[in-house]
Amino acid sequence: MASTSESPNMTGFTVGLIGMGDMGKMYARRLSSAGWRIMACDREEKYDELVQEFEGNNNIQILRNGHFVSRASDYIIYSVEAAVIDRVVAQYGPSTKLGAIVGGQTSCKDPEIKAFEKYLPADVDIVSCHSLHGPNVDPKGQPLVLIKHRASDESFSKVEHVLSCLNSKVVYLSADEHDRITADTQAVTHAAFLSMGKAWHATKQFPWEGTRYVGGIENVKINLMLRIYAQKWHVYAGLAILNPEAHKQIAQFAKSTTELFQLMLEGHSDELRARVYAAKEKVFGAEGSPKWASKPLLRDDVLDQFSLRQPENGGPSAPSLPNNHLSLLAMVDCWSALGIVPYDHMICSTPLFRLWLGVTEHLFRTPGLLDECLKVGIEDRTFRRDDLQFTIAAAGWAECVGLRQFETWRERFAVTQAFFEPRFKGAVEVGNAMIKAVLASDEKD
């Protein structure tokens, strides 16, 4: 655990946090418990509420605005939405303490770095970071990206020392590398789950209450969809809309979804099979020399425990129905078209991405399961209505991103969020438990 006493040249070192949303609060609590002095703020109307929330924590001092935080802190972290980073840095950046270190926690570094370069004094060092997990996930062992953009070795070492208390797995990247990898791993993953939610909303169904979506793969789809819609809309909007690398990924996912669904509707069995198997070889490797490890990323016996559906009258769970898993087929087709090998990014993957890759891998490596999906896609109409809505939703999100429409994104997100909101409490608890169990399984392996 880090503490100021461990590093004599950092005695009295103060960390500033501008933005006390969920991630800002998590950083404040983690760093203050490790002995660091924290000065933090959010919008001025939240001042009294934050003072009350952190009353009794002598290592955290809540200030009225970012001017007070900037002028008194040695290392300032902007933990604000990517969409407003330019405005916030323009407002508070000029007040930065002489010789301080500044960084940001946004999921998209392109606008963040541009804002720092534009508004920060020349004597300020820039070291950015990004914890690749949500605020309710234990950061221990999770990826933490550090970006030494404009800084001395001494300043960079100070940041490493401060953030070492998170016990995360540090990954060193440039801002451009960060945005490319987060686009590859997060943007399309989020688009898939956002589209699922839209599809189930359009058909007015809570999928865990019926008998069609049963089993480990379905549990991942449902739990992670609900987990995403239980969060704040801007978390995903900024990453998708402001990250130039994300636009082509999300557009390709929509294209892959549409074209695969068309092949299913038109009954082109041979063309569908050839396309999916070509994508499998490109992404997962040729038969006999796969790119996946000897052990699967996920085990069915872990995932099957986390269903939201309760068996009727205490009886056995309903059996799984054959599904074409259009979302998973489209994901692999998308990766193939863009030349993405998902295993290359495992070192800085999020828990959501590892779960999504895990169920995708399961589909493509389980003997007979992929062929069953292709047969269902051509012959079975059970999921046609849902697949149609999923295809429409994927195209809608892609158009929204392409047009850089933050307000449209917010409205699309909010209406579906409201539909599922009455079910969030229990669902998010199950989703959290599922992620913890999978992460614990990873550590054992």
C-alpha positions as CSV (number, residue, x, y, z in Angstrom):
1,M,0.0,0.0,0.0
2,A,1.3,3.4,-0.9
3,S,1.8,6.1,1.6
4,T,3.6,9.4,1.7
5,S,6.1,8.1,4.3
6,E,7.4,5.6,1.7
7,S,8.7,8.3,-0.5
8,P,10.5,11.2,1.3
9,N,10.6,13.5,-1.7
10,M,6.7,13.3,-1.8
11,T,6.1,14.4,1.8
12,G,3.0,16.7,1.7
13,F,2.2,15.6,-1.8
14,T,-1.5,16.4,-2.6
15,V,-3.7,14.7,-5.2
16,G,-6.5,16.8,-6.7
17,L,-9.7,15.3,-8.2
18,I,-11.8,17.4,-10.5
19,G,-15.0,15.5,-11.0
20,M,-16.6,13.3,-8.3
21,G,-18.7,11.0,-10.2
22,D,-18.6,7.2,-9.5
23,M,-15.0,6.8,-10.7
24,G,-13.9,10.0,-9.0
25,K,-15.3,8.9,-5.7
26,M,-13.7,5.4,-6.1
27,Y,-10.3,7.1,-6.7
28,A,-10.8,9.4,-3.7
29,R,-11.6,6.6,-1.4
30,R,-8.9,4.3,-2.6
31,L,-6.1,6.9,-2.6
32,S,-7.1,8.5,0.7
33,S,-7.2,5.1,2.5
34,A,-3.6,4.6,1.2
35,G,-2.6,7.8,3.0
36,W,-2.7,10.4,0.3
37,R,-4.1,13.8,0.9
38,I,-7.0,14.4,-1.5
39,M,-8.6,17.7,-2.6
40,A,-11.7,17.2,-4.6
41,C,-14.6,19.0,-6.2
42,D,-17.5,18.6,-8.6
43,R,-20.0,21.2,-9.8
44,E,-20.5,23.8,-7.2
45,E,-24.2,22.9,-6.5
46,K,-22.9,19.5,-5.3
47,Y,-20.5,21.0,-2.7
48,D,-22.7,20.6,0.4
49,E,-23.8,17.1,-0.6
50,L,-20.1,16.0,-1.1
51,V,-19.0,17.6,2.2
52,Q,-21.7,15.6,4.0
53,E,-20.8,12.4,2.1
54,F,-17.1,12.5,3.0
55,E,-17.5,13.9,6.5
56,G,-15.2,12.1,8.8
57,N,-12.5,11.2,6.2
58,N,-9.7,13.5,7.3
59,N,-7.7,12.7,4.1
60,I,-10.3,14.1,1.8
61,Q,-11.1,17.8,1.6
62,I,-14.0,18.9,-0.6
63,L,-13.5,22.3,-2.3
64,R,-16.0,24.4,-4.1
65,N,-14.5,24.3,-7.6
66,G,-11.6,23.3,-9.8
67,H,-9.7,26.6,-9.3
68,F,-9.1,25.8,-5.7
69,V,-8.2,22.1,-6.5
70,S,-5.8,23.1,-9.3
71,R,-3.9,25.8,-7.4
72,A,-3.3,23.6,-4.3
73,S,-2.6,20.1,-5.8
74,D,0.6,18.5,-7.0
75,Y,-1.1,15.9,-9.2
76,I,-4.6,16.7,-10.6
77,I,-6.8,14.1,-12.2
78,Y,-9.7,15.3,-14.3
79,S,-12.4,12.7,-13.8
80,V,-15.1,14.2,-16.0
81,E,-17.0,13.2,-19.1
82,A,-15.0,13.1,-22.4
83,A,-17.7,15.3,-24.0
84,V,-17.0,18.2,-21.6
85,I,-13.2,17.7,-21.0
86,D,-12.3,20.6,-23.3
87,R,-14.7,23.0,-21.5
88,V,-13.6,21.9,-18.0
89,V,-9.9,22.1,-18.7
90,A,-10.3,25.5,-20.4
91,Q,-12.0,26.7,-17.2
92,Y,-9.6,25.3,-14.5
93,G,-6.4,24.5,-16.4
94,P,-4.9,28.0,-16.2
95,S,-5.1,27.8,-12.4
96,T,-2.8,24.7,-12.3
97,K,-0.1,24.9,-9.6
98,L,3.4,25.7,-11.0
99,G,5.2,22.5,-11.9
100,A,2.2,20.2,-11.1
101,I,1.3,17.0,-12.9
102,V,-2.0,16.8,-14.7
103,G,-3.9,13.8,-16.1
104,G,-7.4,12.6,-17.0
105,Q,-9.5,9.5,-16.4
106,T,-11.6,9.7,-19.6
107,S,-12.1,6.7,-21.8
108,C,-11.2,8.6,-24.9
109,K,-7.8,10.3,-24.9
110,D,-7.9,12.2,-28.1
111,P,-10.0,15.2,-26.9
112,E,-8.4,15.0,-23.4
113,I,-4.8,15.4,-24.6
114,K,-5.8,18.1,-27.0
115,A,-7.5,20.0,-24.2
116,F,-4.4,19.6,-22.0
117,E,-2.0,20.8,-24.7
118,K,-4.3,23.8,-25.5
119,Y,-5.1,25.1,-22.0
120,L,-2.4,23.9,-19.5
121,P,0.6,26.1,-18.7
122,A,3.8,24.9,-20.4
123,D,5.5,24.2,-17.1
124,V,2.9,21.5,-16.3
125,D,3.6,17.8,-16.9
126,I,1.0,15.6,-18.5
127,V,0.6,12.0,-17.3
128,S,-2.8,10.5,-18.1
129,C,-4.5,7.3,-16.9
130,H,-7.5,5.1,-17.4
131,S,-8.7,2.3,-15.1
132,L,-10.3,-0.2,-17.5
133,H,-13.2,-1.3,-15.3
134,G,-16.2,0.2,-13.6
135,P,-16.4,1.9,-10.2
136,N,-17.9,-1.1,-8.5
137,V,-15.2,-3.6,-9.6
138,D,-12.2,-4.2,-7.3
139,P,-9.2,-2.6,-9.2
140,K,-6.8,-5.2,-7.9
141,G,-5.3,-7.1,-10.9
142,Q,-7.4,-5.0,-13.4
143,P,-5.7,-3.1,-16.2
144,L,-4.6,0.5,-15.5
145,V,-3.3,2.4,-18.5
146,L,-0.6,5.0,-17.9
147,I,0.2,7.5,-20.6
148,K,3.5,9.5,-20.3
149,H,2.6,12.3,-22.7
150,R,4.6,15.2,-21.6
151,A,6.5,14.5,-18.4
152,S,9.9,14.0,-16.7
153,D,10.8,10.6,-15.4
154,E,10.5,12.0,-11.9
155,S,6.9,13.1,-12.5
156,F,6.0,9.8,-14.1
157,S,7.4,7.9,-11.1
158,K,5.3,10.0,-8.8
159,V,2.1,9.1,-10.6
160,E,3.1,5.4,-10.6
161,H,3.7,5.6,-6.9
162,V,0.4,7.3,-6.1
163,L,-1.6,4.9,-8.2
164,S,0.2,1.8,-7.0
165,C,-2.3,1.6,-4.1
166,L,-4.9,0.4,-6.6
167,N,-2.9,-2.8,-7.0
168,S,-3.9,-2.8,-10.7
169,K,-2.0,-4.3,-13.6
170,V,-0.2,-1.3,-15.2
171,V,-0.2,-1.1,-19.0
172,Y,2.0,1.6,-20.7
173,L,0.6,3.1,-23.9
174,S,0.5,6.3,-25.9
175,A,-2.7,8.2,-26.2
176,D,-3.2,6.9,-29.8
177,E,-2.6,3.3,-28.8
178,H,-5.0,3.6,-26.0
179,D,-7.8,4.9,-28.2
180,R,-7.2,2.2,-30.8
181,I,-7.3,-0.6,-28.3
182,T,-10.3,0.7,-26.4
183,A,-12.1,1.0,-29.7
184,D,-11.2,-2.6,-30.6
185,T,-12.3,-3.9,-27.2
186,Q,-14.9,-1.7,-25.7
187,A,-16.7,0.3,-28.4
188,V,-18.1,-2.7,-30.4
189,T,-18.7,-4.7,-27.2
190,H,-20.9,-1.9,-25.8
191,A,-22.7,-1.5,-29.2
192,A,-23.6,-5.2,-29.1
193,F,-25.2,-5.0,-25.6
194,L,-26.8,-1.6,-26.3
195,S,-28.4,-3.2,-29.4
196,M,-29.6,-6.2,-27.4
197,G,-31.3,-3.9,-24.9
198,K,-33.0,-1.9,-27.7
199,A,-34.2,-5.1,-29.3
200,W,-35.7,-6.5,-26.1
201,H,-37.2,-3.1,-25.4
202,A,-38.8,-3.0,-28.9
203,T,-40.4,-6.4,-28.4
204,K,-41.5,-5.4,-24.8
205,Q,-39.8,-8.4,-23.1
206,F,-37.7,-9.0,-20.1
207,P,-35.8,-12.0,-21.6
208,W,-35.0,-13.7,-18.3
209,E,-38.7,-14.1,-17.6
210,G,-39.4,-16.3,-20.7
211,T,-38.1,-19.7,-21.7
212,R,-36.2,-18.7,-24.8
213,Y,-33.1,-17.1,-23.3
214,V,-31.7,-19.8,-21.0
215,G,-28.2,-21.0,-20.3
216,G,-24.7,-19.6,-19.8
217,I,-24.4,-17.6,-23.0
218,E,-27.8,-16.0,-22.5
219,N,-26.9,-15.2,-18.8
220,V,-23.9,-13.2,-20.0
221,K,-26.0,-11.4,-22.6
222,I,-28.8,-10.4,-20.2
223,N,-26.6,-9.6,-17.2
224,L,-24.2,-7.4,-19.1
225,M,-26.9,-5.7,-21.1
226,L,-28.6,-4.7,-17.8
227,R,-25.3,-3.7,-16.3
228,I,-24.6,-1.3,-19.2
229,Y,-28.1,0.3,-19.1
230,A,-27.8,0.7,-15.3
231,Q,-24.9,3.0,-15.8
232,K,-24.8,6.7,-17.0
233,W,-25.3,7.3,-20.7
234,H,-22.3,9.4,-21.1
235,V,-19.9,6.6,-20.1
236,Y,-20.5,4.9,-23.4
237,A,-21.4,7.9,-25.6
238,G,-18.0,9.6,-25.1
239,L,-16.0,6.5,-25.9
240,A,-18.0,5.8,-29.1
241,I,-18.6,9.3,-30.5
242,L,-15.3,11.0,-29.5
243,N,-13.0,8.2,-30.3
244,P,-12.1,8.4,-34.1
245,E,-11.1,4.7,-34.0
246,A,-14.5,3.6,-32.7
247,H,-16.5,4.9,-35.6
248,K,-15.4,2.3,-38.1
249,Q,-15.7,-0.5,-35.6
250,I,-19.3,0.3,-34.8
251,A,-20.2,0.9,-38.4
252,Q,-18.7,-2.5,-39.4
253,F,-20.6,-4.3,-36.6
254,A,-23.8,-2.9,-37.9
255,K,-22.8,-3.9,-41.5
256,S,-21.9,-7.4,-40.4
257,T,-25.1,-7.8,-38.5
258,T,-27.2,-6.6,-41.4
259,E,-25.5,-8.8,-44.0
260,L,-25.5,-12.0,-41.9
261,F,-29.2,-11.5,-41.1
262,Q,-30.0,-11.0,-44.8
263,L,-28.2,-14.3,-45.6
264,M,-30.4,-16.0,-43.0
265,L,-33.6,-14.5,-44.2
266,E,-32.8,-15.4,-47.8
267,G,-31.8,-18.9,-47.0
268,H,-28.3,-18.7,-48.4
269,S,-26.9,-21.5,-46.2
270,D,-23.7,-22.2,-48.1
271,E,-22.7,-18.5,-48.3
272,L,-23.5,-18.0,-44.7
273,R,-21.4,-21.0,-43.6
274,A,-18.5,-20.0,-45.8
275,R,-18.5,-16.4,-44.5
276,V,-18.7,-17.4,-40.8
277,Y,-16.0,-20.1,-41.1
278,A,-13.7,-17.7,-43.0
279,A,-14.1,-15.2,-40.1
280,K,-13.5,-18.0,-37.6
281,E,-10.2,-18.9,-39.2
282,K,-9.1,-15.3,-39.4
283,V,-10.0,-14.4,-35.8
284,F,-9.5,-17.7,-34.0
285,G,-6.9,-19.4,-36.2
286,A,-7.0,-22.4,-38.6
287,E,-8.2,-25.8,-37.5
288,G,-5.4,-27.6,-35.6
289,S,-3.6,-24.4,-34.7
290,P,-6.1,-22.2,-32.9
291,K,-5.2,-18.8,-31.3
292,W,-7.2,-19.6,-28.2
293,A,-5.5,-21.1,-25.1
294,S,-5.8,-24.8,-24.1
295,K,-8.3,-23.8,-21.4
296,P,-11.5,-21.9,-22.4
297,L,-11.8,-18.3,-21.1
298,L,-15.1,-19.2,-19.5
299,R,-16.7,-22.3,-18.1
300,D,-20.3,-23.2,-18.5
301,D,-20.6,-24.3,-14.9
302,V,-19.7,-20.8,-13.7
303,L,-22.0,-18.9,-16.1
304,D,-25.0,-21.2,-15.5
305,Q,-25.1,-20.1,-11.9
306,F,-26.1,-16.6,-12.7
307,S,-29.6,-16.7,-14.3
308,L,-32.1,-14.0,-13.3
309,R,-34.9,-16.5,-14.1
310,Q,-36.3,-18.4,-11.2
311,P,-37.5,-22.0,-11.9
312,E,-41.3,-22.3,-11.5
313,N,-42.5,-23.9,-8.2
314,G,-38.9,-24.8,-7.3
315,G,-38.6,-27.2,-10.3
316,P,-35.7,-27.6,-12.7
317,S,-34.6,-24.8,-15.0
318,A,-36.0,-24.8,-18.6
319,P,-33.7,-26.3,-21.2
320,S,-31.7,-24.0,-23.5
321,L,-33.3,-23.4,-26.9
322,P,-31.1,-23.5,-30.0
323,N,-30.2,-19.9,-31.0
324,N,-28.5,-18.5,-34.0
325,H,-26.6,-16.1,-31.8
326,L,-26.5,-13.4,-34.4
327,S,-24.8,-10.9,-32.1
328,L,-21.8,-13.3,-31.6
329,L,-21.6,-14.2,-35.3
330,A,-21.6,-10.5,-36.2
331,M,-18.9,-9.8,-33.7
332,V,-16.5,-12.3,-35.2
333,D,-17.4,-11.2,-38.7
334,C,-16.7,-7.6,-37.6
335,W,-13.3,-8.5,-36.1
336,S,-12.4,-10.4,-39.2
337,A,-13.3,-7.5,-41.5
338,L,-11.2,-5.1,-39.5
339,G,-8.3,-7.5,-39.0
340,I,-8.8,-7.5,-35.2
341,V,-7.4,-10.4,-33.2
342,P,-9.0,-9.9,-29.7
343,Y,-6.5,-12.0,-27.8
344,D,-3.8,-9.3,-28.7
345,H,-5.6,-6.9,-26.4
346,M,-6.2,-9.1,-23.4
347,I,-3.5,-7.3,-21.3
348,C,-5.7,-4.2,-21.2
349,S,-9.2,-5.7,-21.6
350,T,-12.2,-4.9,-19.4
351,P,-14.2,-7.5,-17.4
352,L,-17.1,-7.0,-19.9
353,F,-14.8,-7.6,-22.9
354,R,-13.3,-10.8,-21.3
355,L,-16.8,-12.1,-20.7
356,W,-18.0,-11.2,-24.2
357,L,-14.9,-12.8,-25.8
358,G,-15.3,-15.8,-23.5
359,V,-18.9,-16.6,-24.7
360,T,-17.9,-15.9,-28.3
361,E,-14.9,-18.2,-28.0
362,H,-17.3,-20.8,-26.4
363,L,-19.6,-20.7,-29.4
364,F,-16.7,-21.1,-31.9
365,R,-14.7,-23.8,-30.1
366,T,-17.5,-26.1,-28.8
367,P,-17.9,-29.0,-31.3
368,G,-21.2,-28.8,-33.2
369,L,-22.4,-25.6,-31.6
370,L,-21.5,-23.3,-34.4
371,D,-23.1,-25.5,-37.0
372,E,-26.2,-25.7,-34.9
373,C,-26.3,-21.8,-34.9
374,L,-26.0,-21.6,-38.6
375,K,-28.8,-24.2,-39.1
376,V,-31.0,-22.3,-36.7
377,G,-30.3,-19.1,-38.6
378,I,-31.5,-20.6,-41.8
379,E,-34.3,-22.9,-40.7
380,D,-35.7,-21.7,-37.4
381,R,-38.0,-18.6,-37.1
382,T,-38.0,-18.6,-33.3
383,F,-35.7,-15.6,-32.9
384,R,-36.5,-13.8,-36.2
385,R,-38.5,-11.0,-34.6
386,D,-35.7,-10.4,-32.0
387,D,-33.0,-10.6,-34.7
388,L,-34.8,-8.0,-36.8
389,Q,-35.0,-5.6,-33.9
390,F,-31.3,-6.2,-33.0
391,T,-30.3,-5.5,-36.6
392,I,-32.3,-2.2,-36.6
393,A,-30.8,-1.2,-33.3
394,A,-27.3,-1.9,-34.4
395,A,-27.8,0.3,-37.5
396,G,-29.4,3.0,-35.3
397,W,-26.4,3.2,-32.9
398,A,-24.0,3.2,-35.8
399,E,-25.8,6.1,-37.5
400,C,-25.9,8.0,-34.2
401,V,-22.1,7.6,-33.8
402,G,-21.4,8.5,-37.4
403,L,-23.4,11.8,-37.0
404,R,-21.8,12.5,-33.6
405,Q,-25.2,13.0,-32.1
406,F,-24.7,13.1,-28.3
407,E,-28.3,14.3,-27.7
408,T,-29.8,11.5,-29.9
409,W,-27.6,9.0,-28.1
410,R,-28.8,10.2,-24.7
411,E,-32.4,10.0,-25.7
412,R,-32.0,6.5,-27.3
413,F,-30.3,5.3,-24.1
414,A,-32.6,6.9,-21.7
415,V,-35.9,5.5,-23.0
416,T,-34.5,1.9,-22.9
417,Q,-32.9,2.5,-19.5
418,A,-36.4,3.6,-18.2
419,F,-37.9,0.4,-19.6
420,F,-35.4,-1.9,-17.7
421,E,-34.9,0.4,-14.6
422,P,-37.5,-1.3,-12.3
423,R,-35.4,-4.5,-12.6
424,F,-31.9,-3.0,-12.1
425,K,-31.5,-3.7,-8.4
426,G,-31.5,-7.5,-8.4
427,A,-30.1,-7.7,-11.9
428,V,-27.0,-5.6,-11.2
429,E,-26.3,-7.6,-8.0
430,V,-26.4,-10.9,-10.0
431,G,-24.2,-9.3,-12.7
432,N,-21.7,-8.1,-10.2
433,A,-21.6,-11.6,-8.7
434,M,-21.0,-13.1,-12.1
435,I,-18.1,-10.8,-12.9
436,K,-16.5,-11.5,-9.5
437,A,-16.9,-15.3,-10.0
438,V,-15.3,-15.1,-13.5
439,L,-12.5,-12.9,-12.3
440,A,-11.9,-15.3,-9.4
441,S,-11.8,-18.2,-11.8
442,D,-9.3,-16.3,-14.0
443,E,-7.0,-15.9,-10.9
444,K,-7.1,-19.6,-10.1
445,D,-6.2,-20.5,-13.7
